[in-house]
């Protein structure tokens, strides 16, 4: 959905009602990454120019990704030997 359309949809809602655009964006990105949606997809949907911006902001939500990658690489190296 285009950013302008989203802003228009939520324009009448006030922060006092607990609705803030960046809160929705953060929740969306957090849930997407927490459910193993690739960071490249999330970065594109968020409108980030690169995944580095997404990674810097949300890397704390992917703590197991380095461990998982290491396991996959380790298994592949042992199978190849």
PDB file of N, CA, C and O in Angstrom:
ATOM      1  N   UNK A   1       0.850  -1.178   0.000  1.00  0.00           N
ATOM      2  CA  UNK A   1       0.000   0.000   0.000  1.00  0.00           C
ATOM      3  C   UNK A   1       0.895   1.240   0.000  1.00  0.00           C
ATOM      4  O   UNK A   1       1.887   1.305   0.726  1.00  0.00           O
ATOM      5  N   UNK A   2       0.544   2.171  -0.784  1.00  0.00           N
ATOM      6  CA  UNK A   2       1.305   3.410  -0.903  1.00  0.00           C
ATOM      7  C   UNK A   2       1.299   4.188   0.414  1.00  0.00           C
ATOM      8  O   UNK A   2       0.287   4.220   1.115  1.00  0.00           O
ATOM      9  N   UNK A   3       2.429   4.814   0.748  1.00  0.00           N
ATOM     10  CA  UNK A   3       2.529   5.548   2.016  1.00  0.00           C
ATOM     11  C   UNK A   3       1.469   6.631   2.139  1.00  0.00           C
ATOM     12  O   UNK A   3       0.884   6.816   3.205  1.00  0.00           O
ATOM     13  N   UNK A   4       1.223   7.345   1.047  1.00  0.00           N
ATOM     14  CA  UNK A   4       0.224   8.424   1.118  1.00  0.00           C
ATOM     15  C   UNK A   4      -1.160   7.875   1.444  1.00  0.00           C
ATOM     16  O   UNK A   4      -1.913   8.484   2.204  1.00  0.00           O
ATOM     17  N   UNK A   5      -1.488   6.736   0.873  1.00  0.00           N
ATOM     18  CA  UNK A   5      -2.793   6.126   1.153  1.00  0.00           C
ATOM     19  C   UNK A   5      -2.888   5.700   2.613  1.00  0.00           C
ATOM     20  O   UNK A   5      -3.922   5.876   3.257  1.00  0.00           O
ATOM     21  N   UNK A   6      -1.802   5.140   3.123  1.00  0.00           N
ATOM     22  CA  UNK A   6      -1.806   4.707   4.524  1.00  0.00           C
ATOM     23  C   UNK A   6      -1.954   5.912   5.442  1.00  0.00           C
ATOM     24  O   UNK A   6      -2.746   5.889   6.384  1.00  0.00           O
ATOM     25  N   UNK A   7      -1.187   6.968   5.164  1.00  0.00           N
ATOM     26  CA  UNK A   7      -1.300   8.181   5.992  1.00  0.00           C
ATOM     27  C   UNK A   7      -2.711   8.734   5.962  1.00  0.00           C
ATOM     28  O   UNK A   7      -3.231   9.161   6.992  1.00  0.00           O
ATOM     29  N   UNK A   8      -3.337   8.733   4.793  1.00  0.00           N
ATOM     30  CA  UNK A   8      -4.701   9.251   4.670  1.00  0.00           C
ATOM     31  C   UNK A   8      -5.675   8.398   5.485  1.00  0.00           C
ATOM     32  O   UNK A   8      -6.580   8.927   6.130  1.00  0.00           O
ATOM     33  N   UNK A   9      -5.487   7.084   5.452  1.00  0.00           N
ATOM     34  CA  UNK A   9      -6.366   6.188   6.214  1.00  0.00           C
ATOM     35  C   UNK A   9      -6.320   6.471   7.710  1.00  0.00           C
ATOM     36  O   UNK A   9      -7.336   6.381   8.400  1.00  0.00           O
ATOM     37  N   UNK A  10      -5.123   6.816   8.210  1.00  0.00           N
ATOM     38  CA  UNK A  10      -4.944   7.011   9.641  1.00  0.00           C
ATOM     39  C   UNK A  10      -4.891   8.482  10.059  1.00  0.00           C
ATOM     40  O   UNK A  10      -4.613   8.792  11.217  1.00  0.00           O
ATOM     41  N   UNK A  11      -5.154   9.371   9.130  1.00  0.00           N
ATOM     42  CA  UNK A  11      -5.027  10.808   9.410  1.00  0.00           C
ATOM     43  C   UNK A  11      -5.964  11.284  10.509  1.00  0.00           C
ATOM     44  O   UNK A  11      -5.607  12.184  11.270  1.00  0.00           O
ATOM     45  N   UNK A  12      -7.149  10.703  10.610  1.00  0.00           N
ATOM     46  CA  UNK A  12      -8.120  11.155  11.591  1.00  0.00           C
ATOM     47  C   UNK A  12      -7.917  10.551  12.979  1.00  0.00           C
ATOM     48  O   UNK A  12      -8.570  10.965  13.937  1.00  0.00           O
ATOM     49  N   UNK A  13      -7.023   9.584  13.092  1.00  0.00           N
ATOM     50  CA  UNK A  13      -6.787   8.956  14.384  1.00  0.00           C
ATOM     51  C   UNK A  13      -5.717   9.735  15.136  1.00  0.00           C
ATOM     52  O   UNK A  13      -4.683  10.092  14.571  1.00  0.00           O
ATOM     53  N   UNK A  14      -5.967   9.987  16.385  1.00  0.00           N
ATOM     54  CA  UNK A  14      -5.017  10.772  17.172  1.00  0.00           C
ATOM     55  C   UNK A  14      -4.138   9.863  18.021  1.00  0.00           C
ATOM     56  O   UNK A  14      -4.533   8.740  18.335  1.00  0.00           O
ATOM     57  N   UNK A  15      -2.937  10.339  18.401  1.00  0.00           N
ATOM     58  CA  UNK A  15      -2.068   9.555  19.277  1.00  0.00           C
ATOM     59  C   UNK A  15      -2.725   9.236  20.610  1.00  0.00           C
ATOM     60  O   UNK A  15      -2.394   8.234  21.245  1.00  0.00           O
ATOM     61  N   UNK A  16      -3.668  10.096  21.041  1.00  0.00           N
ATOM     62  CA  UNK A  16      -4.355   9.830  22.304  1.00  0.00           C
ATOM     63  C   UNK A  16      -5.142   8.528  22.246  1.00  0.00           C
ATOM     64  O   UNK A  16      -5.406   7.908  23.276  1.00  0.00           O
ATOM     65  N   UNK A  17      -5.515   8.116  21.038  1.00  0.00           N
ATOM     66  CA  UNK A  17      -6.240   6.862  20.877  1.00  0.00           C
ATOM     67  C   UNK A  17      -5.292   5.676  20.802  1.00  0.00           C
ATOM     68  O   UNK A  17      -5.719   4.542  20.581  1.00  0.00           O
ATOM     69  N   UNK A  18      -4.016   5.939  20.984  1.00  0.00           N
ATOM     70  CA  UNK A  18      -3.024   4.876  20.980  1.00  0.00           C
ATOM     71  C   UNK A  18      -2.586   4.457  19.592  1.00  0.00           C
ATOM     72  O   UNK A  18      -1.995   3.390  19.426  1.00  0.00           O
ATOM     73  N   UNK A  19      -2.862   5.274  18.600  1.00  0.00           N
ATOM     74  CA  UNK A  19      -2.516   4.918  17.232  1.00  0.00           C
ATOM     75  C   UNK A  19      -1.452   5.884  16.714  1.00  0.00           C
ATOM     76  O   UNK A  19      -1.702   7.080  16.566  1.00  0.00           O
ATOM     77  N   UNK A  20      -0.285   5.355  16.445  1.00  0.00           N
ATOM     78  CA  UNK A  20       0.784   6.160  15.861  1.00  0.00           C
ATOM     79  C   UNK A  20       1.351   5.388  14.686  1.00  0.00           C
ATOM     80  O   UNK A  20       1.574   4.181  14.779  1.00  0.00           O
ATOM     81  N   UNK A  21       1.581   6.073  13.592  1.00  0.00           N
ATOM     82  CA  UNK A  21       2.036   5.421  12.376  1.00  0.00           C
ATOM     83  C   UNK A  21       3.328   4.638  12.577  1.00  0.00           C
ATOM     84  O   UNK A  21       3.434   3.502  12.114  1.00  0.00           O
ATOM     85  N   UNK A  22       4.300   5.214  13.249  1.00  0.00           N
ATOM     86  CA  UNK A  22       5.559   4.508  13.425  1.00  0.00           C
ATOM     87  C   UNK A  22       5.416   3.304  14.338  1.00  0.00           C
ATOM     88  O   UNK A  22       6.181   2.346  14.229  1.00  0.00           O
ATOM     89  N   UNK A  23       4.450   3.347  15.229  1.00  0.00           N
ATOM     90  CA  UNK A  23       4.175   2.177  16.055  1.00  0.00           C
ATOM     91  C   UNK A  23       3.669   1.025  15.208  1.00  0.00           C
ATOM     92  O   UNK A  23       4.069  -0.121  15.415  1.00  0.00           O
ATOM     93  N   UNK A  24       2.791   1.319  14.252  1.00  0.00           N
ATOM     94  CA  UNK A  24       2.306   0.291  13.335  1.00  0.00           C
ATOM     95  C   UNK A  24       3.451  -0.265  12.490  1.00  0.00           C
ATOM     96  O   UNK A  24       3.561  -1.475  12.292  1.00  0.00           O
ATOM     97  N   UNK A  25       4.301   0.635  11.997  1.00  0.00           N
ATOM     98  CA  UNK A  25       5.425   0.201  11.172  1.00  0.00           C
ATOM     99  C   UNK A  25       6.350  -0.718  11.974  1.00  0.00           C
ATOM    100  O   UNK A  25       6.774  -1.766  11.487  1.00  0.00           O
ATOM    101  N   UNK A  26       6.654  -0.313  13.200  1.00  0.00           N
ATOM    102  CA  UNK A  26       7.534  -1.115  14.045  1.00  0.00           C
ATOM    103  C   UNK A  26       6.912  -2.481  14.344  1.00  0.00           C
ATOM    104  O   UNK A  26       7.588  -3.506  14.267  1.00  0.00           O
ATOM    105  N   UNK A  27       5.625  -2.486  14.683  1.00  0.00           N
ATOM    106  CA  UNK A  27       4.941  -3.751  14.951  1.00  0.00           C
ATOM    107  C   UNK A  27       4.964  -4.656  13.724  1.00  0.00           C
ATOM    108  O   UNK A  27       5.216  -5.855  13.836  1.00  0.00           O
ATOM    109  N   UNK A  28       4.701  -4.075  12.551  1.00  0.00           N
ATOM    110  CA  UNK A  28       4.699  -4.851  11.329  1.00  0.00           C
ATOM    111  C   UNK A  28       6.066  -5.484  11.086  1.00  0.00           C
ATOM    112  O   UNK A  28       6.172  -6.691  10.864  1.00  0.00           O
ATOM    113  N   UNK A  29       7.101  -4.662  11.130  1.00  0.00           N
ATOM    114  CA  UNK A  29       8.451  -5.170  10.876  1.00  0.00           C
ATOM    115  C   UNK A  29       8.853  -6.208  11.923  1.00  0.00           C
ATOM    116  O   UNK A  29       9.440  -7.239  11.592  1.00  0.00           O
ATOM    117  N   UNK A  30       8.538  -5.932  13.173  1.00  0.00           N
ATOM    118  CA  UNK A  30       8.875  -6.866  14.252  1.00  0.00           C
ATOM    119  C   UNK A  30       8.206  -8.212  14.049  1.00  0.00           C
ATOM    120  O   UNK A  30       8.845  -9.257  14.171  1.00  0.00           O
ATOM    121  N   UNK A  31       6.915  -8.184  13.737  1.00  0.00           N
ATOM    122  CA  UNK A  31       6.185  -9.435  13.525  1.00  0.00           C
ATOM    123  C   UNK A  31       6.676 -10.173  12.295  1.00  0.00           C
ATOM    124  O   UNK A  31       6.813 -11.396  12.315  1.00  0.00           O
ATOM    125  N   UNK A  32       6.942  -9.443  11.229  1.00  0.00           N
ATOM    126  CA  UNK A  32       7.416 -10.084  10.001  1.00  0.00           C
ATOM    127  C   UNK A  32       8.755 -10.781  10.251  1.00  0.00           C
ATOM    128  O   UNK A  32       8.913 -11.956   9.920  1.00  0.00           O
ATOM    129  N   UNK A  33       9.709 -10.069  10.828  1.00  0.00           N
ATOM    130  CA  UNK A  33      11.023 -10.654  11.076  1.00  0.00           C
ATOM    131  C   UNK A  33      10.960 -11.769  12.118  1.00  0.00           C
ATOM    132  O   UNK A  33      11.674 -12.766  12.011  1.00  0.00           O
ATOM    133  N   UNK A  34      10.112 -11.598  13.115  1.00  0.00           N
ATOM    134  CA  UNK A  34       9.952 -12.624  14.140  1.00  0.00           C
ATOM    135  C   UNK A  34       9.340 -13.900  13.609  1.00  0.00           C
ATOM    136  O   UNK A  34       9.454 -14.958  14.229  1.00  0.00           O
ATOM    137  N   UNK A  35       8.685 -13.802  12.450  1.00  0.00           N
ATOM    138  CA  UNK A  35       8.074 -14.978  11.823  1.00  0.00           C
ATOM    139  C   UNK A  35       8.867 -15.439  10.599  1.00  0.00           C
ATOM    140  O   UNK A  35       8.331 -16.067   9.686  1.00  0.00           O
ATOM    141  N   UNK A  36      10.151 -15.108  10.612  1.00  0.00           N
ATOM    142  CA  UNK A  36      11.105 -15.593   9.604  1.00  0.00           C
ATOM    143  C   UNK A  36      10.846 -15.124   8.177  1.00  0.00           C
ATOM    144  O   UNK A  36      11.243 -15.799   7.227  1.00  0.00           O
ATOM    145  N   UNK A  37      10.193 -13.990   8.012  1.00  0.00           N
ATOM    146  CA  UNK A  37      10.089 -13.397   6.683  1.00  0.00           C
ATOM    147  C   UNK A  37      11.440 -12.773   6.382  1.00  0.00           C
ATOM    148  O   UNK A  37      11.987 -12.060   7.223  1.00  0.00           O
ATOM    149  N   UNK A  38      11.988 -13.023   5.207  1.00  0.00           N
ATOM    150  CA  UNK A  38      13.332 -12.522   4.890  1.00  0.00           C
ATOM    151  C   UNK A  38      13.456 -11.006   5.047  1.00  0.00           C
ATOM    152  O   UNK A  38      12.554 -10.248   4.690  1.00  0.00           O
ATOM    153  N   UNK A  39      14.593 -10.592   5.590  1.00  0.00           N
ATOM    154  CA  UNK A  39      14.832  -9.173   5.836  1.00  0.00           C
ATOM    155  C   UNK A  39      14.804  -8.369   4.538  1.00  0.00           C
ATOM    156  O   UNK A  39      14.460  -7.187   4.547  1.00  0.00           O
ATOM    157  N   UNK A  40      15.161  -9.003   3.428  1.00  0.00           N
ATOM    158  CA  UNK A  40      15.117  -8.297   2.144  1.00  0.00           C
ATOM    159  C   UNK A  40      13.691  -7.903   1.795  1.00  0.00           C
ATOM    160  O   UNK A  40      13.455  -6.808   1.285  1.00  0.00           O
ATOM    161  N   UNK A  41      12.740  -8.789   2.065  1.00  0.00           N
ATOM    162  CA  UNK A  41      11.334  -8.478   1.805  1.00  0.00           C
ATOM    163  C   UNK A  41      10.832  -7.388   2.744  1.00  0.00           C
ATOM    164  O   UNK A  41      10.156  -6.452   2.317  1.00  0.00           O
ATOM    165  N   UNK A  42      11.169  -7.515   4.027  1.00  0.00           N
ATOM    166  CA  UNK A  42      10.730  -6.522   5.012  1.00  0.00           C
ATOM    167  C   UNK A  42      11.294  -5.145   4.668  1.00  0.00           C
ATOM    168  O   UNK A  42      10.585  -4.143   4.751  1.00  0.00           O
ATOM    169  N   UNK A  43      12.558  -5.096   4.287  1.00  0.00           N
ATOM    170  CA  UNK A  43      13.182  -3.815   3.915  1.00  0.00           C
ATOM    171  C   UNK A  43      12.442  -3.175   2.743  1.00  0.00           C
ATOM    172  O   UNK A  43      12.190  -1.970   2.742  1.00  0.00           O
ATOM    173  N   UNK A  44      12.101  -3.978   1.760  1.00  0.00           N
ATOM    174  CA  UNK A  44      11.372  -3.444   0.600  1.00  0.00           C
ATOM    175  C   UNK A  44       9.996  -2.928   1.008  1.00  0.00           C
ATOM    176  O   UNK A  44       9.600  -1.835   0.604  1.00  0.00           O
ATOM    177  N   UNK A  45       9.268  -3.705   1.803  1.00  0.00           N
ATOM    178  CA  UNK A  45       7.934  -3.299   2.235  1.00  0.00           C
ATOM    179  C   UNK A  45       7.973  -2.044   3.099  1.00  0.00           C
ATOM    180  O   UNK A  45       7.054  -1.226   3.061  1.00  0.00           O
ATOM    181  N   UNK A  46       9.047  -1.899   3.880  1.00  0.00           N
ATOM    182  CA  UNK A  46       9.169  -0.734   4.749  1.00  0.00           C
ATOM    183  C   UNK A  46       9.607   0.512   3.976  1.00  0.00           C
ATOM    184  O   UNK A  46       9.542   1.627   4.492  1.00  0.00           O
ATOM    185  N   UNK A  47      10.049   0.312   2.741  1.00  0.00           N
ATOM    186  CA  UNK A  47      10.495   1.436   1.942  1.00  0.00           C
ATOM    187  C   UNK A  47      11.916   1.861   2.240  1.00  0.00           C
ATOM    188  O   UNK A  47      12.324   2.970   1.896  1.00  0.00           O
ATOM    189  N   UNK A  48      12.676   0.976   2.884  1.00  0.00           N
ATOM    190  CA  UNK A  48      14.074   1.281   3.175  1.00  0.00           C
ATOM    191  C   UNK A  48      14.894   1.176   1.902  1.00  0.00           C
ATOM    192  O   UNK A  48      14.649   0.301   1.071  1.00  0.00           O
ATOM    193  N   UNK A  49      15.866   2.061   1.746  1.00  0.00           N
ATOM    194  CA  UNK A  49      16.699   2.061   0.541  1.00  0.00           C
ATOM    195  C   UNK A  49      17.641   0.871   0.502  1.00  0.00           C
ATOM    196  O   UNK A  49      18.060   0.451  -0.576  1.00  0.00           O
ATOM    197  N   UNK A  50      17.979   0.326   1.652  1.00  0.00           N
ATOM    198  CA  UNK A  50      18.851  -0.846   1.709  1.00  0.00           C
ATOM    199  C   UNK A  50      18.485  -1.673   2.942  1.00  0.00           C
ATOM    200  O   UNK A  50      17.833  -1.189   3.867  1.00  0.00           O
ATOM    201  N   UNK A  51      18.922  -2.930   2.928  1.00  0.00           N
ATOM    202  CA  UNK A  51      18.618  -3.767   4.092  1.00  0.00           C
ATOM    203  C   UNK A  51      19.452  -3.367   5.295  1.00  0.00           C
ATOM    204  O   UNK A  51      19.137  -3.755   6.420  1.00  0.00           O
ATOM    205  N   UNK A  52      20.516  -2.593   5.078  1.00  0.00           N
ATOM    206  CA  UNK A  52      21.329  -2.150   6.214  1.00  0.00           C
ATOM    207  C   UNK A  52      20.505  -1.313   7.185  1.00  0.00           C
ATOM    208  O   UNK A  52      20.649  -1.445   8.400  1.00  0.00           O
ATOM    209  N   UNK A  53      19.649  -0.461   6.656  1.00  0.00           N
ATOM    210  CA  UNK A  53      18.787   0.354   7.518  1.00  0.00           C
ATOM    211  C   UNK A  53      17.861  -0.540   8.335  1.00  0.00           C
ATOM    212  O   UNK A  53      17.682  -0.338   9.536  1.00  0.00           O
ATOM    213  N   UNK A  54      17.282  -1.519   7.675  1.00  0.00           N
ATOM    214  CA  UNK A  54      16.385  -2.455   8.358  1.00  0.00           C
ATOM    215  C   UNK A  54      17.154  -3.261   9.392  1.00  0.00           C
ATOM    216  O   UNK A  54      16.693  -3.449  10.518  1.00  0.00           O
ATOM    217  N   UNK A  55      18.322  -3.730   9.002  1.00  0.00           N
ATOM    218  CA  UNK A  55      19.136  -4.536   9.910  1.00  0.00           C
ATOM    219  C   UNK A  55      19.550  -3.753  11.144  1.00  0.00           C
ATOM    220  O   UNK A  55      19.458  -4.265  12.260  1.00  0.00           O
ATOM    221  N   UNK A  56      20.004  -2.518  10.962  1.00  0.00           N
ATOM    222  CA  UNK A  56      20.417  -1.696  12.115  1.00  0.00           C
ATOM    223  C   UNK A  56      19.269  -1.492  13.095  1.00  0.00           C
ATOM    224  O   UNK A  56      19.471  -1.479  14.309  1.00  0.00           O
ATOM    225  N   UNK A  57      18.067  -1.333  12.560  1.00  0.00           N
ATOM    226  CA  UNK A  57      16.911  -1.058  13.414  1.00  0.00           C
ATOM    227  C   UNK A  57      16.356  -2.307  14.083  1.00  0.00           C
ATOM    228  O   UNK A  57      15.927  -2.260  15.236  1.00  0.00           O
ATOM    229  N   UNK A  58      16.362  -3.421  13.362  1.00  0.00           N
ATOM    230  CA  UNK A  58      15.648  -4.608  13.843  1.00  0.00           C
ATOM    231  C   UNK A  58      16.520  -5.833  14.097  1.00  0.00           C
ATOM    232  O   UNK A  58      15.983  -6.922  14.296  1.00  0.00           O
ATOM    233  N   UNK A  59      17.843  -5.695  14.097  1.00  0.00           N
ATOM    234  CA  UNK A  59      18.706  -6.871  14.250  1.00  0.00           C
ATOM    235  C   UNK A  59      18.498  -7.589  15.574  1.00  0.00           C
ATOM    236  O   UNK A  59      18.739  -8.792  15.674  1.00  0.00           O
ATOM    237  N   UNK A  60      18.052  -6.862  16.590  1.00  0.00           N
ATOM    238  CA  UNK A  60      17.817  -7.499  17.889  1.00  0.00           C
ATOM    239  C   UNK A  60      16.685  -8.525  17.831  1.00  0.00           C
ATOM    240  O   UNK A  60      16.549  -9.350  18.734  1.00  0.00           O
ATOM    241  N   UNK A  61      15.882  -8.476  16.784  1.00  0.00           N
ATOM    242  CA  UNK A  61      14.777  -9.424  16.642  1.00  0.00           C
ATOM    243  C   UNK A  61      15.208 -10.714  15.951  1.00  0.00           C
ATOM    244  O   UNK A  61      14.417 -11.648  15.822  1.00  0.00           O
ATOM    245  N   UNK A  62      16.463 -10.764  15.507  1.00  0.00           N
ATOM    246  CA  UNK A  62      16.945 -11.923  14.781  1.00  0.00           C
ATOM    247  C   UNK A  62      18.154 -12.544  15.467  1.00  0.00           C
ATOM    248  O   UNK A  62      19.142 -12.836  14.793  1.00  0.00           O
ATOM    249  N   UNK A  63      18.117 -12.755  16.778  1.00  0.00           N
ATOM    250  CA  UNK A  63      19.318 -13.240  17.463  1.00  0.00           C
ATOM    251  C   UNK A  63      19.751 -14.628  17.027  1.00  0.00           C
ATOM    252  O   UNK A  63      20.942 -14.936  17.068  1.00  0.00           O
ATOM    253  N   UNK A  64      18.831 -15.462  16.615  1.00  0.00           N
ATOM    254  CA  UNK A  64      19.196 -16.823  16.231  1.00  0.00           C
ATOM    255  C   UNK A  64      19.675 -16.947  14.807  1.00  0.00           C
ATOM    256  O   UNK A  64      20.100 -18.028  14.400  1.00  0.00           O
ATOM    257  N   UNK A  65      19.624 -15.884  14.038  1.00  0.00           N
ATOM    258  CA  UNK A  65      19.957 -16.007  12.627  1.00  0.00           C
ATOM    259  C   UNK A  65      21.425 -16.335  12.406  1.00  0.00           C
ATOM    260  O   UNK A  65      21.746 -17.105  11.500  1.00  0.00           O
ATOM    261  N   UNK A  66      22.324 -15.776  13.204  1.00  0.00           N
ATOM    262  CA  UNK A  66      23.748 -16.067  13.052  1.00  0.00           C
ATOM    263  C   UNK A  66      24.026 -17.513  13.466  1.00  0.00           C
ATOM    264  O   UNK A  66      24.786 -18.217  12.801  1.00  0.00           O
ATOM    265  N   UNK A  67      23.419 -17.945  14.547  1.00  0.00           N
ATOM    266  CA  UNK A  67      23.596 -19.320  14.998  1.00  0.00           C
ATOM    267  C   UNK A  67      23.051 -20.294  13.960  1.00  0.00           C
ATOM    268  O   UNK A  67      23.687 -21.305  13.661  1.00  0.00           O
ATOM    269  N   UNK A  68      21.883 -19.994  13.414  1.00  0.00           N
ATOM    270  CA  UNK A  68      21.277 -20.854  12.406  1.00  0.00           C
ATOM    271  C   UNK A  68      22.164 -20.922  11.165  1.00  0.00           C
ATOM    272  O   UNK A  68      22.389 -22.002  10.619  1.00  0.00           O
ATOM    273  N   UNK A  69      22.662 -19.778  10.725  1.00  0.00           N
ATOM    274  CA  UNK A  69      23.536 -19.745   9.551  1.00  0.00           C
ATOM    275  C   UNK A  69      24.804 -20.552   9.804  1.00  0.00           C
ATOM    276  O   UNK A  69      25.257 -21.286   8.925  1.00  0.00           O
ATOM    277  N   UNK A  70      25.375 -20.424  10.993  1.00  0.00           N
ATOM    278  CA  UNK A  70      26.588 -21.175  11.322  1.00  0.00           C
ATOM    279  C   UNK A  70      26.328 -22.676  11.280  1.00  0.00           C
ATOM    280  O   UNK A  70      27.162 -23.433  10.785  1.00  0.00           O
ATOM    281  N   UNK A  71      25.184 -23.112  11.794  1.00  0.00           N
ATOM    282  CA  UNK A  71      24.840 -24.538  11.769  1.00  0.00           C
ATOM    283  C   UNK A  71      24.704 -25.043  10.338  1.00  0.00           C
ATOM    284  O   UNK A  71      25.202 -26.119  10.005  1.00  0.00           O
ATOM    285  N   UNK A  72      24.036 -24.274   9.499  1.00  0.00           N
ATOM    286  CA  UNK A  72      23.840 -24.662   8.099  1.00  0.00           C
ATOM    287  C   UNK A  72      25.176 -24.753   7.378  1.00  0.00           C
ATOM    288  O   UNK A  72      25.439 -25.721   6.664  1.00  0.00           O
ATOM    289  N   UNK A  73      26.018 -23.741   7.567  1.00  0.00           N
ATOM    290  CA  UNK A  73      27.324 -23.751   6.922  1.00  0.00           C
ATOM    291  C   UNK A  73      28.185 -24.895   7.431  1.00  0.00           C
ATOM    292  O   UNK A  73      28.867 -25.558   6.650  1.00  0.00           O
ATOM    293  N   UNK A  74      28.158 -25.126   8.733  1.00  0.00           N
ATOM    294  CA  UNK A  74      28.949 -26.193   9.328  1.00  0.00           C
ATOM    295  C   UNK A  74      28.506 -27.550   8.773  1.00  0.00           C
ATOM    296  O   UNK A  74      29.344 -28.381   8.423  1.00  0.00           O
ATOM    297  N   UNK A  75      27.213 -27.771   8.693  1.00  0.00           N
ATOM    298  CA  UNK A  75      26.698 -29.034   8.164  1.00  0.00           C
ATOM    299  C   UNK A  75      27.124 -29.207   6.705  1.00  0.00           C
ATOM    300  O   UNK A  75      27.506 -30.302   6.294  1.00  0.00           O
ATOM    301  N   UNK A  76      27.059 -28.142   5.934  1.00  0.00           N
ATOM    302  CA  UNK A  76      27.440 -28.201   4.529  1.00  0.00           C
ATOM    303  C   UNK A  76      28.917 -28.489   4.342  1.00  0.00           C
ATOM    304  O   UNK A  76      29.304 -29.237   3.444  1.00  0.00           O
ATOM    305  N   UNK A  77      29.745 -27.892   5.196  1.00  0.00           N
ATOM    306  CA  UNK A  77      31.194 -28.127   5.102  1.00  0.00           C
ATOM    307  C   UNK A  77      31.552 -29.557   5.438  1.00  0.00           C
ATOM    308  O   UNK A  77      32.417 -30.153   4.797  1.00  0.00           O
ATOM    309  N   UNK A  78      30.884 -30.117   6.449  1.00  0.00           N
ATOM    310  CA  UNK A  78      31.193 -31.500   6.829  1.00  0.00           C
ATOM    311  C   UNK A  78      30.700 -32.478   5.787  1.00  0.00           C
ATOM    312  O   UNK A  78      31.339 -33.503   5.552  1.00  0.00           O
ATOM    313  N   UNK A  79      29.569 -32.182   5.155  1.00  0.00           N
ATOM    314  CA  UNK A  79      29.047 -33.078   4.125  1.00  0.00           C
ATOM    315  C   UNK A  79      29.932 -33.062   2.903  1.00  0.00           C
ATOM    316  O   UNK A  79      30.092 -34.082   2.233  1.00  0.00           O
ATOM    317  N   UNK A  80      30.518 -31.894   2.604  1.00  0.00           N
ATOM    318  CA  UNK A  80      31.360 -31.758   1.419  1.00  0.00           C
ATOM    319  C   UNK A  80      32.713 -32.434   1.599  1.00  0.00           C
ATOM    320  O   UNK A  80      33.374 -32.762   0.613  1.00  0.00           O
ATOM    321  N   UNK A  81      33.133 -32.646   2.845  1.00  0.00           N
ATOM    322  CA  UNK A  81      34.468 -33.214   3.104  1.00  0.00           C
ATOM    323  C   UNK A  81      34.514 -34.703   2.871  1.00  0.00           C
ATOM    324  O   UNK A  81      35.563 -35.323   3.046  1.00  0.00           O
TER     325      UNK A  81
END
